[in-house]
Amino acid sequence: MVLRRVQIVFAALAVLFASAAPSRAETGAVSVVFTKGGFIVGVGGGEGVLHFRGRNYPFTVSGMSVGFTIGASTTKLVGRAFNLRSPGDIQGSYAVIGAGGALAAGAGGVQLQNERGVILQLSGPKVGAEVSAAVGGVTIALR
C-alpha cells in the first residue's frame, strides 16, 4: 500500500515537471516578396508566408527607412525563422542584426530579430535599381 502511494506521488511529480518544462523553440521556413521605393525616405511593403508545423501562415510586411534612398526595387527572399514557439511569434518589429550581405547590391542576405527573439535569416535576388544608405526596420503581422 505504501509502495503504491509512493509510485503515485512519483508519477504525479513526473507529470507536473513534464508539463512545467518550457517548450522547445522550433524553426520554420519563410518566403517574402518586398517592394521598396523612395527618395530620401524609403517606404516598402509586401507579403510572405511562414511554413511552420506543416501549415502555412500568410503575413504582411511593412517597413520604412530614413536616410539616403533613391529608386525602387522588389526583393524576393527565402530563408528560415528561428526560435519560434508558435506561429504568432513571427509578428513584431524587426531590426537588422549581425553581418549580412548588402541587399541593395543585388543578391544578398540579411538577418533580422524581433522583440520576441525570433531571428529571420533571409536571402534572395533584388530586381530594380535602388541606392540606399538608410536606417530602418520592418514590421510583420499575421493576416
N, C-alpha and C positions, 0 to 999 in steps of 0.2 A: 504494500500500500504506500509506504513512504517512498520507495523507489519509483513508483508510478507518478507520484506528485512531483518529485524532482525532475522526472522526464518531461512532465507537462510544463513546469516552470522553465526549463531549458528550451523547450520548443517555443514557448511564448516569447522568451527573450530573443531567440533567433529570428522570429518573425518581426519583432519590434525593431531590432537592429537592421535587418534587411530593408525594411520599409523606411527607416530613417536615413539610410545611406543616400548621399547626393547622387542624382542621376548623372550618367556619363555624357559628356559633350560628344556630339557627332559631327560629321562632315556632310555637306550637301553640294550638289552641282548647280552652277549658276550660269545663265546666259543673259546678256544685257545688250540692247541697242540704244545708244545715247547720241542725241544730236545737239550740237552746241554752236552758237554764233554770237557775235558781238563786236563792239568797238568800244574799248576801254572796259566796260562791264560786260562780261560774258554770261549768257543765260542759256541753260540747257535743260533737256528733259528727255525722257524715254520710258521704256518699259523692259521688263525682264521676267524671267521665270526661275524659281528655286525648285529644284528636284530634290525632294527630301523624304526618306522613308517610303519610297515607291509612289509618291504623289507629286503633282505639280502645283505650285503656289505662285500665281502671277502677282507682280508688283509693279509699282510705278517708281520712277527715279526722277528727281529734280535736283538742280544744282545751280550755283551762281559763283562767279569768281570776280574779284576786283583787282585790277592791275592792268598790265598791258595785254590786251586781247584784240586781235584783228582777224576777221574771217569767219568761216563756218566749216563744220566738219561733222561727219557721222562716224561713230566708233562702234564696232561690233565686238563685244568682249565675251569671253567664256572663261570659266575657272571654277574655283571652289570656295565654299563658305565654311570656315572652321568655327568650332566652339558653339555649335547650335545645340540647344536642349529641346527647343520646339520651333516650329516654322515662324512664329511671331518674333523670335529673337533677331531675325534679319532686319526688322524695322528699326529706324533711327537715323541719326545724323552721323555721317562718316567723315573722317579726316584721313589724309594720306599718312602712312607710317612706313618706316624702313626705306630701303633703296629700291627704286623701281625704274624701269626704262621710261623715257620721255614719250608719252603717247602723242604729243604734238609733232614728233619727228616721223611718224608713220606707224609701223608695227611696234608694239611695246607692251609693257606690263606695269601694273600698279598694285599696291597693297593698301587696303583701307581698313579702318577699325571703327566700330561704333561704341557707344557708351556701355553696351552690354558685354563687350569683349569679343564680339563676333568679328572675325578677320576675313575679308574678301581678298583673294588673290586672283586677279583678272588679267587677261592678255588678249590681244587681237589687233587687226588692222584698222587703220583710220582712213576714211575716204573724204577728200575735200582739202581745202587749204586753210590752215589756221596757224597763226603765230601767237604764242601765249607765254607770258611770264607773270602769271596771276596766282593769287592765293584764293582758295575757295574750298568748298566741300560739297557733298551730295547727301540727299535725304532719300531714304527708301521707305515706302508704305505699301503694305499688302493691299490688294484690291478685293 
